[in-house]
Amino acid sequence: MTDFKSMDDDEIVSFLAQHIDEFTDEVSPDFPRNIRLGLRSGHLVTRKQEKTFAVVARNCRVSYRPPHAELVFLYTDPTARGHGQASTLLEQIKDDPIIGFPIKLLCCGDQRRHFFEKHGFIKTGDDDEPYEMWYSPVAS
């Protein structure tokens, strides 16, 4: 089993490149290079626990219109799935002031959609996959 918390960003990118078929059917040949550049520039950040990690595009208010953060990858070791690892990390991401709001993601599959809905993400657009989902904290 892999310990993601002990991996540096380059090791995370290498892991993603080796497992990219678990995330998408359409892989850009520039994928590893683009992720590395984003991490080095600070536009992308990793958040890690021992058995799960995320790559997030920060809301730096210049890259996306409208300004938002984007959850690019959320991965949990298959042996640790169903034990709250991803839920814990997702809540930490939502509370991270460096990442910012709102947070957008794209996901496929009803199981993943229900997981993100359970954490306050709202599906927008049509019912075609990938589902576009958004999270924005409720103002109190």
N, C-alpha and C positions, 0 to 999 in steps of 0.2 A: 504494500500500500504506500502511496506517495504522501510525503509530508509537504504540503504546499506552503505552509508558513515559513519553512526554512529555505524555500527557493527564492532566488533573486528574479528580477523582471525578465531577464534574458531566458532563464530556465522556464519561466511561465510561458513565454512566447514559443519556445521550442516544444513544450508540452502541447500547447494549442495547435501548433502546426502538425504534430503527430496525430492528434485526435480531432482534427477539424471536421472530418466526415460525420462526427457525432453532433455537430452544430448546424451544418448546412450542406446542401448538395452543390451549391454554386460557389466555388472557391476561386478567388482572385489569385493569380500567381504572385502578386505584390503583397499578399496578406501579411506574411511575417515581417517584411520590411516596414510596411505601413504601421503595424502595431508597435514595433520597436521605436520608430520615429515618434509616434504619439506619446509613448511612455517617456522617452528621453526629453521631449519638449515640455512635458508636464500637462499636456492636454488630456492624456489618458493616465489613469492611476490604477494600481492594483490594490485590492483589499483581500487579505488572506487569513484563513484559519488553517488548522492542521489538515482537514479533509475537504475543504471547499475554498474556492477563490472566485473573485470577480474582477473584470476589467471594466472600468467606467470612464466615459468621456465627461470631464468636468464641465459645469456650466460656467464657461469663461466669458460669456456674453458677446463673443465675436464670431464663433464658428457656425452656430445654428440659428436659424430663424424659424419661429420665435426662439429666443434664448432658452436653452434647457440642457440638462445633463442627460446622458444616455447610458443605460446598462447594456454594454456591448456583449459581455459573456458572463454567465454565472454557471460554474461547474462544481459538482460534488462528486467525489469518488463513489463509484457504484456501491461499494460495500458500506458506505456511510449514509446512503439515501434513506429518507424516511425517519431520520433521527433528529431533525431540527437544525442540522448544520446550516443549510442554505437559508432557512428562516432567520436564524440568528444573525448571519452575515448580512442579509438583506435589510434587517432592521438597523444594523450598524451603519450601513450605507445611507439609509434614509435619514439618519441622525447626524451624518457627517457634514459639517459646515463647509468643508473644502469642496465637496461635490456639488452642492447647490440644488435648486429646484426650478421648475418641475423636473421629474425624471421620466424619460421615455424609454420604451423597450419594444422589441419585436419578438414574438414567440410563436411557435407552432405547436399544435396539439391542445386538445381540451384539458388534459391533465396539467400542463404547464400554465395554461390560461387560468384555470381555477386556483392554482398555487399563487399566482400573482394577484388575482382578485382577492384572495384571502388576506393579502398584505396591503390592500388599499389601492391597487392599480385598477384603472377603469379602461375597458376596451372601447376604442373609438373606431369610427369607420365601419366598413362592411364586415360581413362574416367570412370573408376569404382569408386564408392563411398567407403569409404570417399575420398574426393579430398585432395591431398597433395598440399599445397600452400606455397609459400615463398615470403618474402618481404626483400629487401635489398636496402638501400638508394643509389641513384645515386650519384656517386662522382662528385664533381664540380671543 
